[in-house]
């Protein structure tokens, strides 16, 4: 499948937020995209919006819950069946769950780990091997500024994003002598459905000036990917988070973040 003159991208979590805006970036540059997301109706609506805006590229969809066992390999097989060579892999799908670790549901946290970590590792393994073998390709790993700081009330989510950061930095070294590149995007709090899914809509941080626009974050991530940058801190707020993680003790950072994740007092 390659009806445009561009290359092909596979984007997970593509129906909204940063994933949707990244899809727009690829389509605007003439690249075909397979959009992957969990909710069929929302995915089809998002795909149709992209097709209408960018009619010269081919947009396909796969609706699948990547937090389930074996889902990443099923996605890989389905993409193979479509005859779709993945030139760009964007591992964007993920979710968070706010609350005390002792009180959160274990099943939901294990699903979080599966989506944010296991699916990302599986797809990276499958497609990185292909890219290195043919000598071309780029991967965008969506981590978070949460990777730089301890996050009480978001402990499992932040740990999953720290994994993405460390894992991807290690791979960057392993493949440094190949033409393939891996870019790590570390968004700050961003205006997406993340806050709703993570039960954070009433948190101080979700109602603060720290929240950035998804299109701004996506454009910075896309530009960094195309340049082969190792890491993208897309906004001034993101750079502040990274600096805070280096300059302040973990105990101080944990106390600051804990306050930010509490509900706004009414």
Phi and psi in degrees as GROMACS dihedral restraints (atoms count N, CA, C in turn):
[ dihedral_restraints ]
;  ai    aj    ak    al  type     phi  dphi    fc
    3     4     5     6     1  -167.6    20    10
    4     5     6     7     1    73.4    20    10
    6     7     8     9     1   -82.1    20    10
    7     8     9    10     1   -17.3    20    10
    9    10    11    12     1  -101.1    20    10
   10    11    12    13     1   176.5    20    10
   12    13    14    15     1   -84.6    20    10
   13    14    15    16     1    -2.4    20    10
   15    16    17    18     1   -86.1    20    10
   16    17    18    19     1  -172.6    20    10
   18    19    20    21     1   -99.1    20    10
   19    20    21    22     1  -169.1    20    10
   21    22    23    24     1  -122.0    20    10
   22    23    24    25     1   134.7    20    10
   24    25    26    27     1  -120.5    20    10
   25    26    27    28     1   143.1    20    10
   27    28    29    30     1  -114.6    20    10
   28    29    30    31     1   120.5    20    10
   30    31    32    33     1  -125.1    20    10
   31    32    33    34     1   119.8    20    10
   33    34    35    36     1   -90.8    20    10
   34    35    36    37     1   152.8    20    10
   36    37    38    39     1    63.0    20    10
   37    38    39    40     1    42.4    20    10
   39    40    41    42     1   -94.3    20    10
   40    41    42    43     1    -2.1    20    10
   42    43    44    45     1   -84.7    20    10
   43    44    45    46     1   -11.5    20    10
   45    46    47    48     1  -158.6    20    10
   46    47    48    49     1   171.1    20    10
   48    49    50    51     1    59.3    20    10
   49    50    51    52     1  -138.6    20    10
   51    52    53    54     1   -62.7    20    10
   52    53    54    55     1   -39.8    20    10
   54    55    56    57     1   -61.8    20    10
   55    56    57    58     1   -41.9    20    10
   57    58    59    60     1   -65.2    20    10
   58    59    60    61     1   -44.1    20    10
   60    61    62    63     1   -67.4    20    10
   61    62    63    64     1   -33.2    20    10
   63    64    65    66     1   -66.3    20    10
   64    65    66    67     1   -38.7    20    10
   66    67    68    69     1   -58.1    20    10
   67    68    69    70     1   -42.9    20    10
   69    70    71    72     1   -61.7    20    10
   70    71    72    73     1   -40.1    20    10
   72    73    74    75     1   -61.0    20    10
   73    74    75    76     1   -46.8    20    10
   75    76    77    78     1   -64.2    20    10
   76    77    78    79     1   -46.0    20    10
   78    79    80    81     1   -63.5    20    10
   79    80    81    82     1   -38.9    20    10
   81    82    83    84     1   -61.5    20    10
   82    83    84    85     1   -31.2    20    10
   84    85    86    87     1   -90.1    20    10
   85    86    87    88     1     8.7    20    10
   87    88    89    90     1    87.0    20    10
   88    89    90    91     1    16.8    20    10
   90    91    92    93     1   -96.0    20    10
   91    92    93    94     1   141.4    20    10
   93    94    95    96     1   -76.3    20    10
   94    95    96    97     1   151.9    20    10
   96    97    98    99     1  -138.0    20    10
   97    98    99   100     1   137.7    20    10
   99   100   101   102     1  -100.4    20    10
  100   101   102   103     1   116.5    20    10
  102   103   104   105     1   -91.7    20    10
  103   104   105   106     1   128.4    20    10
  105   106   107   108     1  -119.8    20    10
  106   107   108   109     1   130.8    20    10
  108   109   110   111     1  -160.4    20    10
  109   110   111   112     1   171.6    20    10
  111   112   113   114     1   -83.7    20    10
  112   113   114   115     1   -44.4    20    10
  114   115   116   117     1   -93.1    20    10
  115   116   117   118     1   114.4    20    10
  117   118   119   120     1   -58.5    20    10
  118   119   120   121     1   -50.3    20    10
  120   121   122   123     1   -61.4    20    10
  121   122   123   124     1   -46.5    20    10
  123   124   125   126     1   -65.6    20    10
  124   125   126   127     1   -37.9    20    10
  126   127   128   129     1   -64.1    20    10
  127   128   129   130     1   -45.9    20    10
  129   130   131   132     1   -65.2    20    10
  130   131   132   133     1   -37.7    20    10
  132   133   134   135     1   -63.7    20    10
  133   134   135   136     1   -44.2    20    10
  135   136   137   138     1   -64.4    20    10
  136   137   138   139     1   -42.1    20    10
  138   139   140   141     1   -62.8    20    10
  139   140   141   142     1   -40.5    20    10
  141   142   143   144     1   -66.3    20    10
  142   143   144   145     1   -35.8    20    10
  144   145   146   147     1   -62.4    20    10
  145   146   147   148     1   -41.2    20    10
  147   148   149   150     1   -66.6    20    10
  148   149   150   151     1   -43.5    20    10
  150   151   152   153     1   -61.1    20    10
  151   152   153   154     1   -39.8    20    10
  153   154   155   156     1   -66.6    20    10
  154   155   156   157     1   -40.6    20    10
  156   157   158   159     1   -74.9    20    10
  157   158   159   160     1   -33.5    20    10
  159   160   161   162     1  -131.5    20    10
  160   161   162   163     1    76.0    20    10
  162   163   164   165     1   -71.1    20    10
  163   164   165   166     1   -12.4    20    10
  165   166   167   168     1   -87.9    20    10
  166   167   168   169     1    -6.6    20    10
  168   169   170   171     1  -107.8    20    10
  169   170   171   172     1   160.7    20    10
  171   172   173   174     1   -99.6    20    10
  172   173   174   175     1   125.4    20    10
  174   175   176   177     1  -115.2    20    10
  175   176   177   178     1   118.6    20    10
  177   178   179   180     1  -113.8    20    10
  178   179   180   181     1   164.7    20    10
  180   181   182   183     1  -133.9    20    10
  181   182   183   184     1   150.3    20    10
  183   184   185   186     1  -135.3    20    10
  184   185   186   187     1   119.0    20    10
  186   187   188   189     1   -96.5    20    10
  187   188   189   190     1   116.0    20    10
  189   190   191   192     1  -157.5    20    10
  190   191   192   193     1   143.9    20    10
  192   193   194   195     1   -89.5    20    10
  193   194   195   196     1   100.8    20    10
  195   196   197   198     1   -77.7    20    10
  196   197   198   199     1     2.4    20    10
  198   199   200   201     1   -88.0    20    10
  199   200   201   202     1     0.1    20    10
  201   202   203   204     1   -99.1    20    10
  202   203   204   205     1   153.2    20    10
  204   205   206   207     1   -56.4    20    10
  205   206   207   208     1   132.7    20    10
  207   208   209   210     1    78.3    20    10
  208   209   210   211     1    -3.0    20    10
  210   211   212   213     1   -66.4    20    10
  211   212   213   214     1   -38.1    20    10
  213   214   215   216     1   -63.5    20    10
  214   215   216   217     1   -40.6    20    10
  216   217   218   219     1   -71.0    20    10
  217   218   219   220     1   -32.8    20    10
  219   220   221   222     1   -65.2    20    10
  220   221   222   223     1   -39.8    20    10
  222   223   224   225     1   -62.3    20    10
  223   224   225   226     1   -45.7    20    10
  225   226   227   228     1   -57.7    20    10
  226   227   228   229     1   -44.0    20    10
  228   229   230   231     1   -65.4    20    10
  229   230   231   232     1   -41.0    20    10
  231   232   233   234     1   -65.6    20    10
  232   233   234   235     1   -39.9    20    10
  234   235   236   237     1   -65.5    20    10
  235   236   237   238     1   -39.8    20    10
  237   238   239   240     1   -60.1    20    10
  238   239   240   241     1   -42.9    20    10
  240   241   242   243     1   -62.7    20    10
  241   242   243   244     1   -27.2    20    10
  243   244   245   246     1   -78.1    20    10
  244   245   246   247     1    -7.5    20    10
  246   247   248   249     1    68.2    20    10
  247   248   249   250     1    34.9    20    10
  249   250   251   252     1  -105.1    20    10
  250   251   252   253     1   108.0    20    10
  252   253   254   255     1   -77.5    20    10
  253   254   255   256     1   124.1    20    10
  255   256   257   258     1   -88.6    20    10
  256   257   258   259     1   107.7    20    10
  258   259   260   261     1   -87.2    20    10
  259   260   261   262     1   -30.0    20    10
  261   262   263   264     1  -129.8    20    10
  262   263   264   265     1   125.4    20    10
  264   265   266   267     1  -109.6    20    10
  265   266   267   268     1   126.8    20    10
  267   268   269   270     1  -117.7    20    10
  268   269   270   271     1   106.8    20    10
  270   271   272   273     1   -89.4    20    10
  271   272   273   274     1    89.0    20    10
  273   274   275   276     1  -110.5    20    10
  274   275   276   277     1   -24.7    20    10
  276   277   278   279     1   -60.8    20    10
  277   278   279   280     1   138.0    20    10
  279   280   281   282     1   176.9    20    10
  280   281   282   283     1   163.4    20    10
  282   283   284   285     1  -151.2    20    10
  283   284   285   286     1   165.8    20    10
  285   286   287   288     1  -122.5    20    10
  286   287   288   289     1   170.4    20    10
  288   289   290   291     1  -145.3    20    10
  289   290   291   292     1   106.9    20    10
  291   292   293   294     1   -81.9    20    10
  292   293   294   295     1   143.6    20    10
  294   295   296   297     1   143.6    20    10
  295   296   297   298     1   163.6    20    10
  297   298   299   300     1   -61.3    20    10
  298   299   300   301     1   135.6    20    10
  300   301   302   303     1   -55.7    20    10
  301   302   303   304     1   -37.7    20    10
  303   304   305   306     1   -67.8    20    10
  304   305   306   307     1   -19.5    20    10
  306   307   308   309     1  -106.3    20    10
  307   308   309   310     1   -23.2    20    10
  309   310   311   312     1   -65.8    20    10
  310   311   312   313     1   153.2    20    10
  312   313   314   315     1   -73.5    20    10
  313   314   315   316     1   128.0    20    10
  315   316   317   318     1   -61.6    20    10
  316   317   318   319     1   -41.6    20    10
  318   319   320   321     1   -59.1    20    10
  319   320   321   322     1   -38.9    20    10
  321   322   323   324     1   -70.0    20    10
  322   323   324   325     1   -37.7    20    10
  324   325   326   327     1   -69.8    20    10
  325   326   327   328     1   -34.8    20    10
  327   328   329   330     1   -68.7    20    10
  328   329   330   331     1   -36.0    20    10
  330   331   332   333     1   -64.5    20    10
  331   332   333   334     1   -38.1    20    10
  333   334   335   336     1   -59.8    20    10
  334   335   336   337     1   -47.6    20    10
  336   337   338   339     1   -62.2    20    10
  337   338   339   340     1   -39.5    20    10
  339   340   341   342     1   -63.0    20    10
  340   341   342   343     1   -46.0    20    10
  342   343   344   345     1   -71.5    20    10
  343   344   345   346     1   -50.5    20    10
  345   346   347   348     1   -73.2    20    10
  346   347   348   349     1   -25.6    20    10
  348   349   350   351     1  -118.3    20    10
  349   350   351   352     1   -60.3    20    10
  351   352   353   354     1   -66.1    20    10
  352   353   354   355     1   -44.7    20    10
  354   355   356   357     1   -62.4    20    10
  355   356   357   358     1   -43.5    20    10
  357   358   359   360     1   -61.4    20    10
  358   359   360   361     1   -44.0    20    10
  360   361   362   363     1   -64.9    20    10
  361   362   363   364     1   -42.3    20    10
  363   364   365   366     1   -62.7    20    10
  364   365   366   367     1   -49.8    20    10
  366   367   368   369     1   -66.7    20    10
  367   368   369   370     1   -36.8    20    10
  369   370   371   372     1   -62.5    20    10
  370   371   372   373     1   -44.3    20    10
  372   373   374   375     1   -59.3    20    10
  373   374   375   376     1   -49.8    20    10
  375   376   377   378     1   -62.1    20    10
  376   377   378   379     1   -49.4    20    10
  378   379   380   381     1   -85.3    20    10
  379   380   381   382     1   -29.3    20    10
  381   382   383   384     1   -65.3    20    10
  382   383   384   385     1   -38.9    20    10
  384   385   386   387     1   -59.0    20    10
  385   386   387   388     1   -45.4    20    10
  387   388   389   390     1   -62.0    20    10
  388   389   390   391     1   -45.6    20    10
  390   391   392   393     1   -64.1    20    10
  391   392   393   394     1   -45.5    20    10
  393   394   395   396     1   -64.8    20    10
  394   395   396   397     1   -38.1    20    10
  396   397   398   399     1   -62.8    20    10
  397   398   399   400     1   -40.9    20    10
  399   400   401   402     1   -92.8    20    10
  400   401   402   403     1    -8.9    20    10
  402   403   404   405     1    82.3    20    10
  403   404   405   406     1    26.9    20    10
  405   406   407   408     1  -161.3    20    10
  406   407   408   409     1   151.9    20    10
  408   409   410   411     1   140.9    20    10
  409   410   411   412     1   157.2    20    10
  411   412   413   414     1  -139.3    20    10
  412   413   414   415     1   143.1    20    10
  414   415   416   417     1  -124.8    20    10
  415   416   417   418     1   133.6    20    10
  417   418   419   420     1  -111.8    20    10
  418   419   420   421     1   116.5    20    10
  420   421   422   423     1  -101.6    20    10
  421   422   423   424     1   119.6    20    10
  423   424   425   426     1   -91.0    20    10
  424   425   426   427     1   106.1    20    10
  426   427   428   429     1   -96.1    20    10
  427   428   429   430     1  -132.0    20    10
  429   430   431   432     1  -173.2    20    10
  430   431   432   433     1   157.4    20    10
  432   433   434   435     1   -65.9    20    10
  433   434   435   436     1   -16.4    20    10
  435   436   437   438     1   -62.5    20    10
  436   437   438   439     1   -18.3    20    10
  438   439   440   441     1   -67.0    20    10
  439   440   441   442     1   -20.9    20    10
  441   442   443   444     1   -92.0    20    10
  442   443   444   445     1   -14.0    20    10
  444   445   446   447     1  -134.2    20    10
  445   446   447   448     1   148.8    20    10
  447   448   449   450     1   -65.3    20    10
  448   449   450   451     1   142.2    20    10
  450   451   452   453     1  -128.6    20    10
  451   452   453   454     1    81.4    20    10
  453   454   455   456     1   -56.2    20    10
  454   455   456   457     1   139.6    20    10
  456   457   458   459     1    79.5    20    10
  457   458   459   460     1    -7.1    20    10
  459   460   461   462     1  -137.5    20    10
  460   461   462   463     1    39.1    20    10
  462   463   464   465     1   -61.6    20    10
  463   464   465   466     1   -46.8    20    10
  465   466   467   468     1   -71.4    20    10
  466   467   468   469     1   -41.4    20    10
  468   469   470   471     1   -60.2    20    10
  469   470   471   472     1   -50.4    20    10
  471   472   473   474     1   -61.4    20    10
  472   473   474   475     1   -39.7    20    10
  474   475   476   477     1   -63.9    20    10
  475   476   477   478     1   -37.4    20    10
  477   478   479   480     1   -64.9    20    10
  478   479   480   481     1   -36.4    20    10
  480   481   482   483     1   -76.3    20    10
  481   482   483   484     1   -30.0    20    10
  483   484   485   486     1   -64.3    20    10
  484   485   486   487     1   -37.9    20    10
  486   487   488   489     1   -60.3    20    10
  487   488   489   490     1   -47.8    20    10
  489   490   491   492     1   -58.1    20    10
  490   491   492   493     1   -42.8    20    10
  492   493   494   495     1   -63.9    20    10
  493   494   495   496     1   -51.8    20    10
  495   496   497   498     1   -65.2    20    10
  496   497   498   499     1   -45.3    20    10
  498   499   500   501     1   -57.2    20    10
  499   500   501   502     1   -47.4    20    10
  501   502   503   504     1   -71.0    20    10
  502   503   504   505     1   -36.7    20    10
  504   505   506   507     1   -64.2    20    10
  505   506   507   508     1   -37.1    20    10
  507   508   509   510     1   -65.3    20    10
  508   509   510   511     1   -42.7    20    10
  510   511   512   513     1   -65.1    20    10
  511   512   513   514     1   -36.2    20    10
  513   514   515   516     1   -55.7    20    10
  514   515   516   517     1   -39.9    20    10
  516   517   518   519     1   -70.3    20    10
  517   518   519   520     1   -41.1    20    10
  519   520   521   522     1   -63.3    20    10
  520   521   522   523     1   -32.7    20    10
  522   523   524   525     1  -106.4    20    10
  523   524   525   526     1    15.4    20    10
  525   526   527   528     1   -61.4    20    10
  526   527   528   529     1   -22.8    20    10
  528   529   530   531     1   -95.9    20    10
  529   530   531   532     1    15.0    20    10
  531   532   533   534     1  -112.7    20    10
  532   533   534   535     1   166.0    20    10
  534   535   536   537     1   -78.4    20    10
  535   536   537   538     1    -1.7    20    10
  537   538   539   540     1   -86.2    20    10
  538   539   540   541     1   144.3    20    10
  540   541   542   543     1  -127.1    20    10
  541   542   543   544     1   149.5    20    10
  543   544   545   546     1  -122.7    20    10
  544   545   546   547     1   125.9    20    10
  546   547   548   549     1  -115.1    20    10
  547   548   549   550     1   136.0    20    10
  549   550   551   552     1  -107.5    20    10
  550   551   552   553     1   118.8    20    10
  552   553   554   555     1   -97.8    20    10
  553   554   555   556     1   125.9    20    10
  555   556   557   558     1  -117.1    20    10
  556   557   558   559     1    85.1    20    10
  558   559   560   561     1   -71.0    20    10
  559   560   561   562     1   148.9    20    10
  561   562   563   564     1   -80.4    20    10
  562   563   564   565     1  -176.9    20    10
  564   565   566   567     1   -51.9    20    10
  565   566   567   568     1   129.3    20    10
  567   568   569   570     1  -131.1    20    10
  568   569   570   571     1   146.3    20    10
  570   571   572   573     1   -72.5    20    10
  571   572   573   574     1    87.4    20    10
  573   574   575   576     1  -138.8    20    10
  574   575   576   577     1  -172.1    20    10
  576   577   578   579     1   -82.4    20    10
  577   578   579   580     1     6.8    20    10
  579   580   581   582     1   -56.7    20    10
  580   581   582   583     1   -45.2    20    10
  582   583   584   585     1   -62.3    20    10
  583   584   585   586     1   -39.9    20    10
  585   586   587   588     1   -65.1    20    10
  586   587   588   589     1   -48.6    20    10
  588   589   590   591     1   -64.3    20    10
  589   590   591   592     1   -37.4    20    10
  591   592   593   594     1   -85.0    20    10
  592   593   594   595     1     4.7    20    10
  594   595   596   597     1    61.3    20    10
  595   596   597   598     1    44.5    20    10
  597   598   599   600     1  -120.3    20    10
  598   599   600   601     1     9.3    20    10
  600   601   602   603     1   -60.2    20    10
  601   602   603   604     1   -30.1    20    10
  603   604   605   606     1   -98.4    20    10
  604   605   606   607     1     7.7    20    10
  606   607   608   609     1   -74.0    20    10
  607   608   609   610     1   156.8    20    10
  609   610   611   612     1   -61.0    20    10
  610   611   612   613     1   -40.6    20    10
  612   613   614   615     1   -68.0    20    10
  613   614   615   616     1   -35.1    20    10
  615   616   617   618     1   -70.2    20    10
  616   617   618   619     1   -18.9    20    10
  618   619   620   621     1  -111.3    20    10
  619   620   621   622     1    27.2    20    10
  621   622   623   624     1  -113.1    20    10
  622   623   624   625     1   171.6    20    10
  624   625   626   627     1   -75.3    20    10
  625   626   627   628     1    -3.6    20    10
  627   628   629   630     1   -71.7    20    10
  628   629   630   631     1   -20.9    20    10
  630   631   632   633     1   -70.9    20    10
  631   632   633   634     1   128.1    20    10
  633   634   635   636     1  -107.5    20    10
  634   635   636   637     1   164.5    20    10
  636   637   638   639     1   -82.1    20    10
  637   638   639   640     1   140.2    20    10
  639   640   641   642     1   -63.3    20    10
  640   641   642   643     1   -36.9    20    10
  642   643   644   645     1   -67.7    20    10
  643   644   645   646     1   -35.6    20    10
  645   646   647   648     1   -64.7    20    10
  646   647   648   649     1   -44.0    20    10
  648   649   650   651     1   -64.4    20    10
  649   650   651   652     1   -44.6    20    10
  651   652   653   654     1   -64.1    20    10
  652   653   654   655     1   -43.4    20    10
  654   655   656   657     1   -61.7    20    10
  655   656   657   658     1   -40.2    20    10
  657   658   659   660     1   -66.7    20    10
  658   659   660   661     1   -41.0    20    10
  660   661   662   663     1   -64.8    20    10
  661   662   663   664     1   -41.3    20    10
  663   664   665   666     1   -64.6    20    10
  664   665   666   667     1   -45.0    20    10
  666   667   668   669     1   -61.9    20    10
  667   668   669   670     1   -41.9    20    10
  669   670   671   672     1   -65.0    20    10
  670   671   672   673     1   -39.7    20    10
  672   673   674   675     1   -60.2    20    10
  673   674   675   676     1   -47.5    20    10
  675   676   677   678     1   -67.4    20    10
  676   677   678   679     1   -28.6    20    10
  678   679   680   681     1   -84.0    20    10
  679   680   681   682     1   -11.8    20    10
  681   682   683   684     1    78.6    20    10
  682   683   684   685     1    25.0    20    10
  684   685   686   687     1   -63.8    20    10
  685   686   687   688     1   147.5    20    10
  687   688   689   690     1   -73.9    20    10
  688   689   690   691     1   -43.2    20    10
  690   691   692   693     1  -141.6    20    10
  691   692   693   694     1   142.2    20    10
  693   694   695   696     1  -123.0    20    10
  694   695   696   697     1   117.2    20    10
  696   697   698   699     1  -103.4    20    10
  697   698   699   700     1    99.2    20    10
  699   700   701   702     1   -74.7    20    10
  700   701   702   703     1   -17.4    20    10
  702   703   704   705     1  -139.2    20    10
  703   704   705   706     1   169.7    20    10
  705   706   707   708     1   -60.1    20    10
  706   707   708   709     1   -38.4    20    10
  708   709   710   711     1   -61.1    20    10
  709   710   711   712     1   -41.8    20    10
  711   712   713   714     1   -62.6    20    10
  712   713   714   715     1   -41.3    20    10
  714   715   716   717     1   -64.5    20    10
  715   716   717   718     1   -35.8    20    10
  717   718   719   720     1   -63.9    20    10
  718   719   720   721     1   -42.4    20    10
  720   721   722   723     1   -59.2    20    10
  721   722   723   724     1   -46.9    20    10
  723   724   725   726     1   -62.2    20    10
  724   725   726   727     1   -42.1    20    10
  726   727   728   729     1   -66.1    20    10
  727   728   729   730     1   -39.0    20    10
  729   730   731   732     1   -61.4    20    10
  730   731   732   733     1   -38.8    20    10
  732   733   734   735     1   -64.5    20    10
  733   734   735   736     1   -28.4    20    10
  735   736   737   738     1   -86.0    20    10
  736   737   738   739     1   -37.6    20    10
  738   739   740   741     1   -91.4    20    10
  739   740   741   742     1   -28.0    20    10
  741   742   743   744     1  -104.0    20    10
  742   743   744   745     1   149.9    20    10
  744   745   746   747     1   -62.4    20    10
  745   746   747   748     1   151.0    20    10
  747   748   749   750     1   -57.6    20    10
  748   749   750   751     1   -38.4    20    10
  750   751   752   753     1   -63.9    20    10
  751   752   753   754     1   -37.3    20    10
  753   754   755   756     1   -69.5    20    10
  754   755   756   757     1   -45.4    20    10
  756   757   758   759     1   -59.4    20    10
  757   758   759   760     1   -41.6    20    10
  759   760   761   762     1   -61.4    20    10
  760   761   762   763     1   -42.0    20    10
  762   763   764   765     1   -65.9    20    10
  763   764   765   766     1   -40.8    20    10
  765   766   767   768     1   -63.8    20    10
  766   767   768   769     1   -48.5    20    10
  768   769   770   771     1   -64.9    20    10
  769   770   771   772     1   -39.7    20    10
  771   772   773   774     1   -56.0    20    10
  772   773   774   775     1   -44.3    20    10
  774   775   776   777     1   -62.8    20    10
  775   776   777   778     1   -41.2    20    10
  777   778   779   780     1   -66.2    20    10
  778   779   780   781     1   -28.8    20    10
  780   781   782   783     1   -89.2    20    10
  781   782   783   784     1    -4.6    20    10
  783   784   785   786     1   -74.1    20    10
  784   785   786   787     1   159.2    20    10
  786   787   788   789     1   -68.5    20    10
  787   788   789   790     1   150.3    20    10
  789   790   791   792     1   -66.6    20    10
  790   791   792   793     1   132.6    20    10
  792   793   794   795     1   -76.5    20    10
  793   794   795   796     1   132.7    20    10
